[in-house]
């Protein structure tokens, strides 16, 4: 890298780090991204984990939000959209599908059809506008009525909203499964907001898979940065900010543990103590499979969706998530499964398939949940195990070893409850800033939190442009 001076150096090339770098480069600033691994992208990685020719997404597969965000428009992502974003099967062999249309989805919900339309149509018809307000730091809203409607309901727990608004098994389970993406117990305040956002984004055009694997999204981001004159240096592990090339500001795509590792000497004691007290949520136990055929779902509708939620009724899902919150490993975990090769055959040899699934476990768990996860798949797809060629199982502890930002296997970069969103990573007027004006944090430990959307990086870069890089 020599002695070249940069306006900004970004440490970490996950989606937030790359989004921060792109935002700064679009503003005409010189940017260098430093990545410890051989390939940029963080959680946006695709590898042949088990067999040659079978390509697995190591972390993220489903792109729930990128198709709905303006930031991603110039990237021309190669996205594959399944006929339905989401399926949720039941023990009686039936399932409920989320269609792109709210009306089509509601028509499958029997007695809850009108209630589902009342709940989701205002949000689904204005999802990009809603996301533009909730994925940025607080400011006067452009659509106050939309935000107020969302906020009043979103502050509820998912189970409270379901019981107040919905009466039957299908709609309640659909909301519960969507809300469980929060990794929180479903009786916690604010989980309704996660459920509504996930369902609204599915109706609005989200939830595709990336053609060829999620690594293609990282490549598109790197390509965009390169077009703007930015640089990425791989296999460059940063152990101290003192080792960075000359720069005006450093943006850290690191959770608080990583920030303390590289920048502790630059930060005052009180702030270091607050970072050290940062709270992480539950971990994830992840499985990958290579398969000799498509998953044999009892309900054929499940083959229309890339994402399948396996957990039965709302009550069962809520119990599973409550057990995790209490530090236990559920016998019947709620399982989130993706089957990308049904719609993107480039990921496996002809006639073969890959699948990916995870369940929630206590943070730091080293328990192998293989039997419990596969039992849940087999429950709704008898004969699944007969199709398995090879499998891999990653405990929460192994996930943390592979991805340091996933402390204890927490793939959300920190607990996503109301307190965790308001004080992320600590309670400050500008959550991206630190006491050192030359250091900002741009990871999922800042608002709006976890998930592949890049907005933590975009928001941090804009904060840098308003302050250090004016």
ABEGO torsion letter per residue (X at the ends): XEABBBABBBBEABAAAAAAAAAAAAAGBBBBBBBABABBGEABBBBBAABBGBBBBABBABBAAAAABAAAAAAGBBBBBBABABBBBBAAGBBBBBBABAAAAAAAAEAAAAAAAAAAAAAAAAAAAAAAAAABBBBBBABAAAAAAAAAAAABBAAAAAAAABABAAAAAAAAAAAAAAGBBAABBGAAAAAAAAAAAAAAGBGBBBBGEAAAAAAAAAAAAAAAGBBBBBGBBBABAAABBBBABBBBBBBAAAAAAAAAAABBAAAAAAAAABBBBBBBBBBBBBBABBBBBABAAAAABABBBBAEBAAAAAAAAAAAAAGBBBABBBBBBBBAAAABAAABBBGBBBBBBBBBBBBGBABBAAAAAAAAAAAABBGAAAABABBBBBBAAAAAAABAABBGGBAAGEBABAAAAABOABBBABAABBABAABBBABAABOAEBEBAGAAAAAAAAAAAABAAX
